[in-house]
Amino acid sequence: MSKGKHHSVYVVELDSAVLKETKFVKANPGHDPEKACYYVGLTGLSPEERFEKHKENYKSNKFVQNYGLRLCPHLYEEYNPLSFEDAQEMETTLAEMLRAKGYAVWQK
């Protein structure tokens, strides 16, 4: 990786049971019920390592810990690696892009 570019954005597919969570639903008023639910995050670890940390309840997001199914590299690989600042921006951009397509998305 390039110097200063050791962060990554990542996307986790969430089980549709996450739609029972009021907070998640309220954050996604335009969600198309036929489309998947996702969590978008950023990490200084590899996306695979970070997903495992979520599942182990280490600095975990409760939606990923409880409903995380799998990483979706086809949605994020092209953007990595990034500087921390670029990863912060891309995390928001990626979440907004997915929401605009009707997906339900949780971002920190």
C-alpha positions as CSV (number, residue, x, y, z in Angstrom):
1,M,0.0,0.0,0.0
2,S,1.1,3.6,-0.6
3,K,2.4,5.5,2.3
4,G,-0.4,7.1,4.2
5,K,-3.0,4.9,2.5
6,H,-3.6,2.1,4.9
7,H,-7.3,2.5,5.6
8,S,-10.2,0.8,3.9
9,V,-13.9,1.2,3.5
10,Y,-16.0,-1.9,3.7
11,V,-19.6,-3.0,3.3
12,V,-21.3,-5.8,5.3
13,E,-24.6,-7.3,4.2
14,L,-27.0,-7.5,7.1
15,D,-29.8,-10.0,7.6
16,S,-33.2,-8.5,6.8
17,A,-34.1,-9.2,10.4
18,V,-32.3,-5.9,11.2
19,L,-35.5,-4.2,9.9
20,K,-37.1,-5.1,13.3
21,E,-34.7,-2.5,14.8
22,T,-36.6,0.9,15.0
23,K,-33.4,2.9,14.9
24,F,-32.3,1.2,11.7
25,V,-35.6,1.6,10.0
26,K,-35.9,5.3,11.0
27,A,-32.5,5.9,9.4
28,N,-33.7,4.5,6.1
29,P,-37.1,6.0,5.2
30,G,-36.6,5.4,1.5
31,H,-35.6,1.8,1.7
32,D,-36.9,-0.5,-1.0
33,P,-38.1,-3.7,0.9
34,E,-36.9,-5.8,-2.1
35,K,-33.3,-4.7,-1.6
36,A,-30.6,-5.7,0.8
37,C,-29.5,-4.0,4.1
38,Y,-25.9,-3.0,4.6
39,Y,-23.5,-1.5,7.1
40,V,-20.7,0.7,5.7
41,G,-17.6,1.3,7.8
42,L,-13.9,2.3,7.6
43,T,-11.0,0.6,9.2
44,G,-7.2,0.6,9.5
45,L,-7.3,-3.2,9.5
46,S,-8.2,-5.4,6.5
47,P,-12.0,-5.5,6.0
48,E,-11.9,-9.2,6.8
49,E,-10.1,-8.6,10.2
50,R,-12.5,-5.8,11.0
51,F,-15.6,-8.0,10.2
52,E,-14.2,-10.6,12.6
53,K,-13.8,-8.0,15.3
54,H,-17.4,-7.0,14.9
55,K,-18.5,-10.6,15.2
56,E,-16.3,-11.1,18.3
57,N,-17.9,-8.0,19.9
58,Y,-14.7,-6.0,19.9
59,K,-15.4,-2.3,19.2
60,S,-18.5,-3.7,17.4
61,N,-21.5,-2.1,15.8
62,K,-24.5,-4.0,17.2
63,F,-26.1,-4.3,13.8
64,V,-23.0,-6.0,12.4
65,Q,-22.6,-8.1,15.5
66,N,-26.2,-9.3,15.5
67,Y,-27.1,-9.3,11.8
68,G,-23.9,-9.3,9.8
69,L,-23.9,-12.0,7.2
70,R,-20.9,-11.3,4.9
71,L,-18.6,-8.8,3.5
72,C,-19.5,-7.4,0.0
73,P,-16.1,-6.7,-1.6
74,H,-17.7,-6.0,-5.0
75,L,-19.1,-2.8,-3.4
76,Y,-15.9,-1.4,-2.0
77,E,-12.7,-3.0,-3.2
78,E,-12.1,-0.5,-6.0
79,Y,-11.8,2.3,-3.5
80,N,-9.1,0.8,-1.3
81,P,-6.5,1.6,0.0
82,L,-7.2,5.2,1.2
83,S,-5.8,7.8,3.5
84,F,-7.8,8.2,6.7
85,E,-9.3,11.4,5.5
86,D,-10.3,9.9,2.1
87,A,-11.7,6.8,3.9
88,Q,-13.9,9.1,6.1
89,E,-15.2,10.8,3.0
90,M,-15.7,7.6,1.0
91,E,-17.6,5.9,3.9
92,T,-20.2,8.7,3.7
93,T,-20.2,8.8,-0.1
94,L,-20.6,5.0,-0.4
95,A,-23.5,5.0,2.2
96,E,-25.2,7.8,0.3
97,M,-24.8,6.0,-3.0
98,L,-26.3,2.8,-1.7
99,R,-29.2,4.7,0.0
100,A,-29.9,6.5,-3.3
101,K,-30.4,3.1,-4.9
102,G,-33.0,2.1,-2.3
103,Y,-30.8,0.0,0.0
104,A,-31.1,0.3,3.7
105,V,-27.7,1.4,5.1
106,W,-26.3,2.0,8.6
107,Q,-23.1,4.0,8.9
108,K,-21.6,4.9,12.2
